Amino acid sequence: MPARLAPLVLLGTLWAGTGAVAQEIVSARLIAPTERYDHGVLGDAVEWGGLEIGLRDGQRLRFTLPETRVFEDVTARLGDFDGDGQPEVMVVETEIARGAALAIYDAKGRRAATPPIGQTHRWLAPAGWGDFDGDGRIEIAYIDRPHLARELVFLRLEAGRLTEVSRSAGYTNHRIGMDFIAGGSRDCGDGAELVLADAGWQNVLTLRLGPKGPEVTQSRPLRQLRDFDRARTCP
């Protein structure tokens, strides 16, 4: 069975504490390749049926999805998504009949998720995370339907829920068939910024979250895919 490579994502930071250390997540990866979902937006017919999380004490936790769902993603992302100093895991989890959702997992399983988009063969692409508005809280960014609606959404993980704080049309970070998601986040000393493309795939944008929505801080012509990496590189 052909399959995209699902990279193992490792967390390099050592966390303080004693009893809690054993339960801290240090790695995550997508497992159990499956062809039960025929979307193929990431370039092939293979998605993932499970998620493996590694803990600091060496335990490996496996979460297996029912036949009605898949992880429709390129990787499992480790990060502190709620600002509590502890890592969680972010993945795109798709309900075959109702489309993709953004999900956050911890050592106990799925902690929070957005509602599915509402229709099969509808996807979302994670864009990055950080304090994009400078208020001390972490925002999670994704593109809702990067080939159709092209809406940039900012969320916060608070009180065990993902709450939407901003939604704006006119952005994307993926083209059909690409086996990766373009852009990401960066912090060059002045706060977190997001790197993605405009809806027409003509320009690479660097932006923050302002009081009225995204605020573009830099725009560069998009001529080749390496332009995303250049935009993420700090001067």
C-alpha positions in Angstrom: 0.0 0.0 0.0 1.5 3.3 -1.0 1.6 5.9 1.8 2.8 9.4 2.4 5.5 9.6 5.1 4.0 10.5 8.4 6.9 12.1 10.3 7.6 11.5 14.0 7.4 14.9 15.7 9.6 15.3 18.7 9.5 17.9 21.5 13.0 19.0 22.5 12.2 21.1 25.5 12.7 19.6 29.0 9.8 20.5 31.4 10.1 21.0 35.2 8.3 18.9 37.7 8.3 15.4 39.1 5.1 13.3 39.0 3.7 15.2 36.0 6.9 14.6 34.0 6.0 11.0 33.2 2.7 12.1 31.6 4.3 14.8 29.4 4.1 14.3 25.7 7.4 14.1 23.9 6.5 12.7 20.5 3.5 12.1 18.3 3.0 10.4 14.9 0.2 9.3 12.6 -0.1 5.5 12.3 -2.3 2.8 10.6 -2.4 3.9 7.0 -5.8 3.4 5.4 -7.5 3.9 2.1 -11.1 4.0 3.5 -11.5 7.7 2.5 -11.3 8.6 -1.2 -10.6 12.3 -1.0 -7.0 12.3 -2.0 -6.5 16.1 -1.5 -2.9 15.5 -0.3 -1.9 13.7 -3.4 -2.7 10.0 -2.8 -5.5 7.8 -1.5 -3.8 7.1 1.9 -4.9 8.7 5.2 -4.3 7.5 8.7 -6.4 5.5 11.1 -4.6 6.1 14.4 -2.4 8.4 16.4 0.6 7.3 18.6 1.7 9.6 21.4 4.9 9.0 23.3 5.3 10.1 27.0 8.4 11.1 28.9 8.4 7.9 30.9 8.6 5.8 27.7 4.9 4.9 27.4 3.3 4.7 24.0 -0.3 5.6 23.8 -2.3 4.6 20.7 -5.7 6.1 19.8 -7.6 4.3 17.0 -10.3 6.0 15.0 -13.6 4.3 14.1 -14.2 3.3 10.5 -16.2 6.5 9.9 -13.1 8.8 10.6 -9.5 9.3 9.4 -6.7 11.6 10.2 -6.4 13.5 7.0 -3.1 15.2 7.6 0.6 15.3 6.8 1.8 15.1 10.4 0.8 15.3 14.0 2.0 18.6 15.5 3.3 19.1 19.0 2.9 22.4 20.7 1.6 24.3 23.7 -1.7 25.3 22.3 -3.3 26.6 25.5 -0.4 28.4 27.1 -0.2 26.1 30.2 3.5 25.1 29.6 2.6 21.6 28.6 2.5 20.2 25.0 -0.6 18.9 23.2 -1.0 17.4 19.8 -2.9 19.0 16.8 -4.3 17.0 13.9 -6.8 17.2 11.2 -9.5 14.6 12.0 -12.0 14.0 9.2 -15.5 12.5 9.6 -16.0 10.8 6.2 -19.6 11.9 5.8 -19.1 15.4 7.3 -15.7 16.6 6.4 -12.6 17.8 8.3 -12.2 19.2 11.8 -9.3 20.5 13.8 -8.6 18.3 16.8 -6.4 18.6 19.9 -5.2 15.5 21.7 -3.5 15.0 25.0 -2.5 11.9 27.0 -6.2 11.2 27.8 -7.3 11.3 24.2 -9.2 13.9 22.2 -9.5 17.0 24.3 -11.2 19.5 21.9 -12.3 19.8 18.3 -14.0 22.1 16.0 -17.3 21.0 14.4 -16.8 19.1 11.1 -17.1 21.4 8.0 -20.3 19.6 7.2 -19.8 17.8 3.9 -17.6 15.0 2.7 -14.5 15.9 0.7 -14.1 19.2 2.5 -10.8 19.8 4.2 -8.9 22.4 6.4 -5.2 23.0 6.6 -3.5 24.0 9.9 -1.5 27.2 9.4 0.4 27.8 12.7 0.1 28.9 16.3 1.4 31.6 18.6 0.4 34.8 20.3 -0.5 36.6 17.0 -2.3 39.6 18.6 0.2 40.2 21.5 -2.3 39.7 24.3 -0.4 36.9 26.0 -2.7 34.1 24.9 -2.1 31.5 22.2 -4.0 31.5 19.0 -4.3 28.6 16.6 -4.7 29.4 12.9 -6.0 27.3 10.1 -7.4 27.7 6.6 -11.0 26.5 6.2 -11.3 24.9 2.7 -8.0 26.2 1.2 -9.2 25.4 -2.3 -12.7 26.7 -2.0 -13.7 29.1 0.8 -10.1 30.1 1.5 -10.9 31.5 5.0 -8.3 32.2 7.6 -9.6 31.2 11.1 -8.0 32.0 14.5 -9.0 29.9 17.5 -8.1 29.7 21.2 -8.1 26.6 23.3 -9.6 27.7 26.6 -11.6 25.8 29.2 -11.3 22.6 27.2 -12.9 24.1 24.1 -11.7 25.6 20.8 -13.3 29.0 20.5 -13.2 30.9 17.2 -12.0 34.5 17.6 -11.6 35.7 14.0 -12.5 34.5 10.4 -11.5 36.3 7.2 -11.7 35.3 3.5 -8.9 35.7 1.1 -6.1 33.4 2.2 -4.7 29.9 1.5 -1.8 27.6 2.3 -2.3 24.6 0.1 -3.0 23.5 -3.5 -4.8 20.3 -4.4 -2.3 17.4 -4.7 0.5 18.9 -2.6 1.7 16.5 0.1 2.7 19.3 2.4 1.1 22.5 3.8 2.9 25.7 2.9 4.0 28.5 5.2 3.7 28.4 9.0 4.4 30.7 11.9 7.5 32.7 12.9 8.7 35.0 15.7 11.6 37.3 14.9 11.5 39.1 18.2 8.5 41.3 17.7 5.8 38.7 18.4 4.4 35.8 16.4 3.5 36.2 12.8 1.8 33.9 10.3 3.1 33.1 6.8 0.7 32.0 4.1 -0.5 32.9 0.6 -3.3 35.1 -0.7 -6.3 33.4 -2.2 -5.0 33.7 -5.7 -1.6 32.1 -4.9 0.1 35.3 -6.2 1.8 36.6 -3.0 3.4 35.3 0.2 1.9 37.2 3.1 3.2 37.7 6.6 0.5 38.8 9.0 -0.6 39.3 12.6 -4.1 39.3 14.2 -5.4 42.8 14.8 -8.5 44.1 16.5 -10.5 43.8 13.2 -8.8 40.7 11.9 -5.6 39.9 10.0 -3.1 42.7 9.4 -0.6 42.1 6.7 2.9 43.2 7.7 4.7 42.1 4.5 3.7 40.9 1.0 6.2 39.3 -1.5 5.5 37.9 -4.9 5.0 34.1 -4.9 7.2 32.7 -7.7 8.3 29.4 -6.2 7.5 27.3 -3.2 10.8 28.2 -1.5 9.4 31.8 -1.1 7.4 30.5 1.9 10.7 29.4 3.6 12.3 32.7 2.8 9.3 34.5 4.4 9.6 32.4 7.5 13.4 33.1 7.9 14.1 36.0 10.2 16.4 38.8 9.0 
